[in-house]
Amino acid sequence: APPAMAAVTASPALARPQRPPRALRKSGARVSVRALRATATAAVAKYDTVIVGAGVSGLSTAFTLMKDSPSTSMLVTEARDRVGGNITTRSENGYTWEEGPNSYQPGDPILTLACDAGMRDEIVLADPDSDRFVLWDGELRALPKDIPTAVLGTFLTWTGKIRAGLGAIGIRPPAPGREESVKEFVSRNLGSEAFERLIEPFCSGVYAGDPAMLSAEAATGRVQRLEPLGGNLVFGALMAQKEAYDAAKLRGPRDPRLPAVLGQTVGSFRGGLKTFPEGLAKKLGPEIVKTEWKVESIARKDDGTFTLVYSTPQGQTTIEATTVVMTAPAYVAAAVVKEMAPAAAAALEKFYYPPVASVT
């Protein structure tokens, strides 16, 4: 073959048929369109699974997939220059603080994942006996932890305590027979005072959302299910405890690696929450986790597989995947899938993301 043949290499420009380079035409060399297409196809990397978004959801999915199906080829892509999504841990002058989420509920699934990824010794659990406070009427008031503190504490007035107690045992208006908001559910069961002093600050801190707009089932599912489970919150809580006990018996002994979780507590890591996504990314490795890869478009092919186009530090990159997992924010997903799935994009665009500021 003429030396000029070496100039024909795989590149994005070969994605469509082109005329042979002038040097080849002059030399009489024949370059078929089929050969050009074959070269272009060889340049496109193919994966079983591509996960868009390297927050906790995306990295957890990838790590679990790698552990349970090691032969699966995958890629995790993140538009930012770091992993972790909204988790933003800062350290300065000997202090560590969070500018995004500040803790997690230490259930066995997340603790198991942390242990599997080699972070057992980094897990930190808060003292369950320590108080949590709400600022009300210029005073920090401790949240009730048990019946004595609920009765004797200053968190609620006596009128509010009586209303909450009666509602908890079922002396309250019946359920409306439709999905309730957080505000409706709590006010009906525990009274407006308990809602204003307990749940409204909780919703602001956790969801940065309006409790009058948040679904009780979606946002407070573990509490919301108690009423239909037992007829009221107290009996529902007793039945939920029995369910948990029966489920634990069926599961068998708890994983001995997991730390004991005592009482109502929250968890973090010694280096802050960023330890978790960074640890997962480290286990997956840089060949799987790619930062500064911004997905531009996703198209579904006739055979059901997907073509993804990315903007990367190395330029535009096209890859193919059998399965795509979207863990990016709804507004990002909407823009990416608009051509492929306009109805889904329209639904995703309706999600509201409230602005949140961290004051340090």
PyMOL commands that set and color helices and strands:
alter all, ss='L'
color gray80, all
select helices_A, chain A and resi 3-7+12-15+22-27+33-43+56-68+108-116+120-122+147-152+158-168+182-190+192-206+216-219+221-224+226-230+233-251+275-284+330-337+342-348
alter helices_A, ss='H'
color red, helices_A
select strands_A, chain A and resi 45-52+74-78+89-92+95-98+123-125+133-136+139-142+267-269+289-291+294-300+306-312+315-326
alter strands_A, ss='S'
color yellow, strands_A
deselect
rebuild
show_as cartoon
